Amino acid sequence: MSYSAVILAAGKGVRMSSDLPKVVHRISGKPIIIHVVEAVINAGINELIVVVGHGQNKVREVLADYPVNFVVQEEQLGTGHALMCAKTRINHQHNLLVLAGDIPLLQTKTIKNLIDFHNTEVNDATVLSTILENPHGYGRIVRNDKEGFVKIVEEKDAINEEKLIKEINSGIYCFQAGLAMQALDRLNTENAQGEYYLTDILEMLKLEEERVGVLLTSEATDVFGINDRVQLAEAQAIMYARKNEELMRKGVTIVDPNSTFIDKEVEIASDTVVMPFTIIEGKTVIGTNSEIGPYSRINDTLIGAGVIIENSRIREAIIGDSCIIGPFAYIRPEAVLGAEVKVGDFVEIKKSKIGKGSKIPHLTYIGDTIMGENVNVGAGTITCNYDGYNKYETVLEDEVFIGSNTNLVAPVRIGKKAVTGAGSTITSDVPSNALALERATPKIIKDWNNNK
């Protein structure tokens, strides 16, 4: 049978102490709710409804590129009420996955296991549960003496005996949609919170002798919900640990996993070493036999094989094979480095293409530049690319040698194998094989201090 999904994301998240709705806070480089949506889609469910309320425009904005439909829960009257708001948009012939939008650690494999169990057992309703040593705050799964499902009791409604139960409700369910929608019409608010509990549907179906089952998962962290920034940090730590373990099992050396922070979508090839205190974010891809870090931060960058990066910041760039970068380099967006490029200490490169084998060893700014192969740029060189209104291009052809402390006033082109003298300010094009010197005539005033 086909599946649809409803993701409940209408709550404000008061304990986040934020103007943003809870589900758009970021974890591992993406809003919380995107992790949930992607897990559902990767499980093969393509009909998604997201129930929005507080800050709904922000939620719609972060999900703009995803195939989801939205319904609005104007007043938050509980999880059952949230599902009521989506009732007219749900295909009653489908099976229905219902889950919260604040569980970013949920894995696709866990959703698939729940769906497989629901189908195999031919259940009309299935709830995912897990065991927690400290179940405070969670609804408890109450079973009979044959371990069958009886009901779910919320923390505020539980008696002391029920509070001792360690099997908790994950808030993730599979329903036969038609039966669940019929049960929705019979929900009431006769409970400690005065809300419509979605969990009551399972008890109703059980009393009507429909098939209700519980799948106990050992993946307890999958159901970890985010209610405040402490829990956000705890979830992020779990996600980093998962990613580090995944990479290490694929052949990446992570010297100190506890001080290495790698986002979920990062790809790193085997035999690369990641040193401590390194942050790798976004959709970064790193080739084999590279060494990254220590103390480096990289995001959304394509890095080749055999690259060494030390103590540097790299953003939205392309780094060719066998490059050496750092320490203390800053590679900005739209920088493209060919193979075997050397970028040394305190070098900044912005929106420039650097050819194979070129060297920019230290103390240099290169912006809006096309640099050929085997160029050498001396220390203290600056491309003067901005006149206060517009940016202009500098072109350095193959095998150019730029002397130390050269100012290249764009737009300007330095021809193949040309040389600039140290301390020059180059304001016009230089032909190939030429030497360019632009220095003021020295002026020496004798006895200068005697006049003061």
ABEGO torsion letter per residue (X at the ends): XBBBBBBBAABAGAAAGBABBAAABBBGGBBAAAAAAAAAAAAGBABBBBBBBBGAAAAAAAAAABBBBBBBBABBAEAAAAAAAAAAABBAABBBBBBBAABAABBAAAAAAAAAAAAAAGBABBBBBBBBABABGBBBBBBBAAGBBABBBBAAABBAAAAABABBBAGBBBBBAAAAAAAAAABBABBAAGBBBAAAAAAAAAAAGBBBBBBBBABAAAABBBABAAAAAAAAAAAAAAAAAAAAAAGBBBABAAABBBBAABBBBBGBBBBBGBBBBEABBBBBGBBBOBGBBBBGBBBBBGBBBBGBBBBGBBBBBGBBBOBGBBBBBGBBBBBGBBBBBGBBBBGBBBBBGBBBABGBBBBGBBBBBGBBBBBGBBBBABAGABBBBBBBBBGBBBBBGBBBBOBBBBBBGBBBBBGBBBABBBBBGBBBBBBBBBBBBBGAAAAX
